[in-house]
Amino acid sequence: MPQEPITELIHHAYLPPSGFESPAPGVHKASTVIFPDTAALRTRDWRRRDGYTYGLHTTPTRYLVEERIATLEGGRFCLLTPSGLAAVAVVDLALLAPGDEVLLPVNVYGPSRELARQELARWGIRHRLYDPMDAAALAAMIGPQTRLIWLEAPGSVTMEFPDLHGLVRVAREHGVTTALDNTWGAGVALRGFDLGIDIVMQALTKYPSGGGDVLMGSICTRDQALYERIKGTDMRLGYGVAGNDLELVLRSLPTLAVRYAAQDQTGRTLAQWLATQPQVARVLHPALPGSPGHEHWQETCSAAAGLFSVLFDGRLSQAQVHAFVDALKLFRIGYSWAGPMSLVVPYDLSVVRGPAQVQNGLQGHLVRFSMGLEAVADLQADLQQALQVFKAA
Ligand SMILES: *Cc1c(COP(=O)(O)O)cnc(C)c1O
């Protein structure tokens, strides 16, 4: 049937010969998926790996990234979500119902706590905060309604490394499902399934992307029924991931381990150097002796993310600490981390933890640093020149 060229641009019959191979896998992008006939349309089942039904649910490119993240984390199944926070939300919504309770560590990633406080609460799902440094206290908190325990290692911002073995043992003794936010460990420093954790989630936004330009999350499990339950919730919520974003993550994954190691080395060098500066009261970096939970980090990890916090002397004013942050030139002010650019954020301890909650004796003005891939000598010189603001005051 002869057709107009504009129609040919849509229905062109030419297919390139197969057999092409390069280091980069081909990238598939789809909203709609084409079925060969109505029988296929009627019978395709999304639970089957070749059951492609709609771009929202999966594409071959998404399977590629899911397989690689599952391998990285040591899981059998992986589901990608449009952000790290969306991964937390999907796990919560898949596993919790009205009347249930979820337990979060007191140093949980702040938006995960707000999700529980503002959204889960409206669905009749209760949350309580536990001290991740005290497995016995967690055991005492678990009740008949406790369905899910989130773990995070180390805790966000204050960087305490929890007794993961103890916390997981307690959860298993009580038959409660555990989910680890493994964004810091990235599957490189820490593999949650080796510890007996049921669900391992990660913000791929951080290390696996590594570019500061993609938002994505992952949820891994070893249990098929658990995976299908979470995947079903994800599908009904209408979450998807974009082909362009998958392409960026695919390109970054091969360099994950070398970026992680480089940022780890920079982080330890600068954390140790900052600890010797007179205005610094304390450096919170799980790989540094004296940091909260350092011994638990030693038990569990071989490496650390390039991320740490510094407590400046409480006698300095907040304005002085902000002036220090503003004086930094290579460390740019911004959330997120694990990209090429070093970042810094001052946090108000009383806001991130709340005065009434466990603070593990932390005091002073907290500033979090995230290492980029710049030369370590340049980053140290930047810190050194910015520290001069304290002398001027
Ligand atoms: C960044 C982050 C998240 C959320 O990831 P987004 O992709 O930014 O939503 C979750 N947990 C931790 C520990 C994080 O650092």
PDBQT file of the ligand as one rigid body, heavy atoms in Angstrom, charges set to zero:
ROOT
HETATM    1  C1  LIG A 401      18.504  11.648  49.240  1.00  0.00    +0.000 C 
HETATM    2  C2  LIG A 401      18.017  10.607  50.158  1.00  0.00    +0.000 A 
HETATM    3  C3  LIG A 401      16.751  10.032  49.998  1.00  0.00    +0.000 A 
HETATM    4  C4  LIG A 401      15.751  10.513  48.976  1.00  0.00    +0.000 C 
HETATM    5  O1  LIG A 401      16.192  10.480  47.673  1.00  0.00    +0.000 OA
HETATM    6  P1  LIG A 401      15.525  11.456  46.567  1.00  0.00    +0.000 P 
HETATM    7  O2  LIG A 401      15.841  10.763  45.302  1.00  0.00    +0.000 OA
HETATM    8  O3  LIG A 401      16.184  12.767  46.745  1.00  0.00    +0.000 OA
HETATM    9  O4  LIG A 401      14.059  11.495  46.856  1.00  0.00    +0.000 OA
HETATM   10  C5  LIG A 401      16.371   9.033  50.872  1.00  0.00    +0.000 A 
HETATM   11  N1  LIG A 401      17.188   8.629  51.851  1.00  0.00    +0.000 NA
HETATM   12  C6  LIG A 401      18.413   9.147  52.040  1.00  0.00    +0.000 A 
HETATM   13  C7  LIG A 401      19.261   8.643  53.143  1.00  0.00    +0.000 C 
HETATM   14  C8  LIG A 401      18.862  10.163  51.204  1.00  0.00    +0.000 A 
HETATM   15  O5  LIG A 401      20.062  10.691  51.416  1.00  0.00    +0.000 OA
ENDROOT
TORSDOF 0
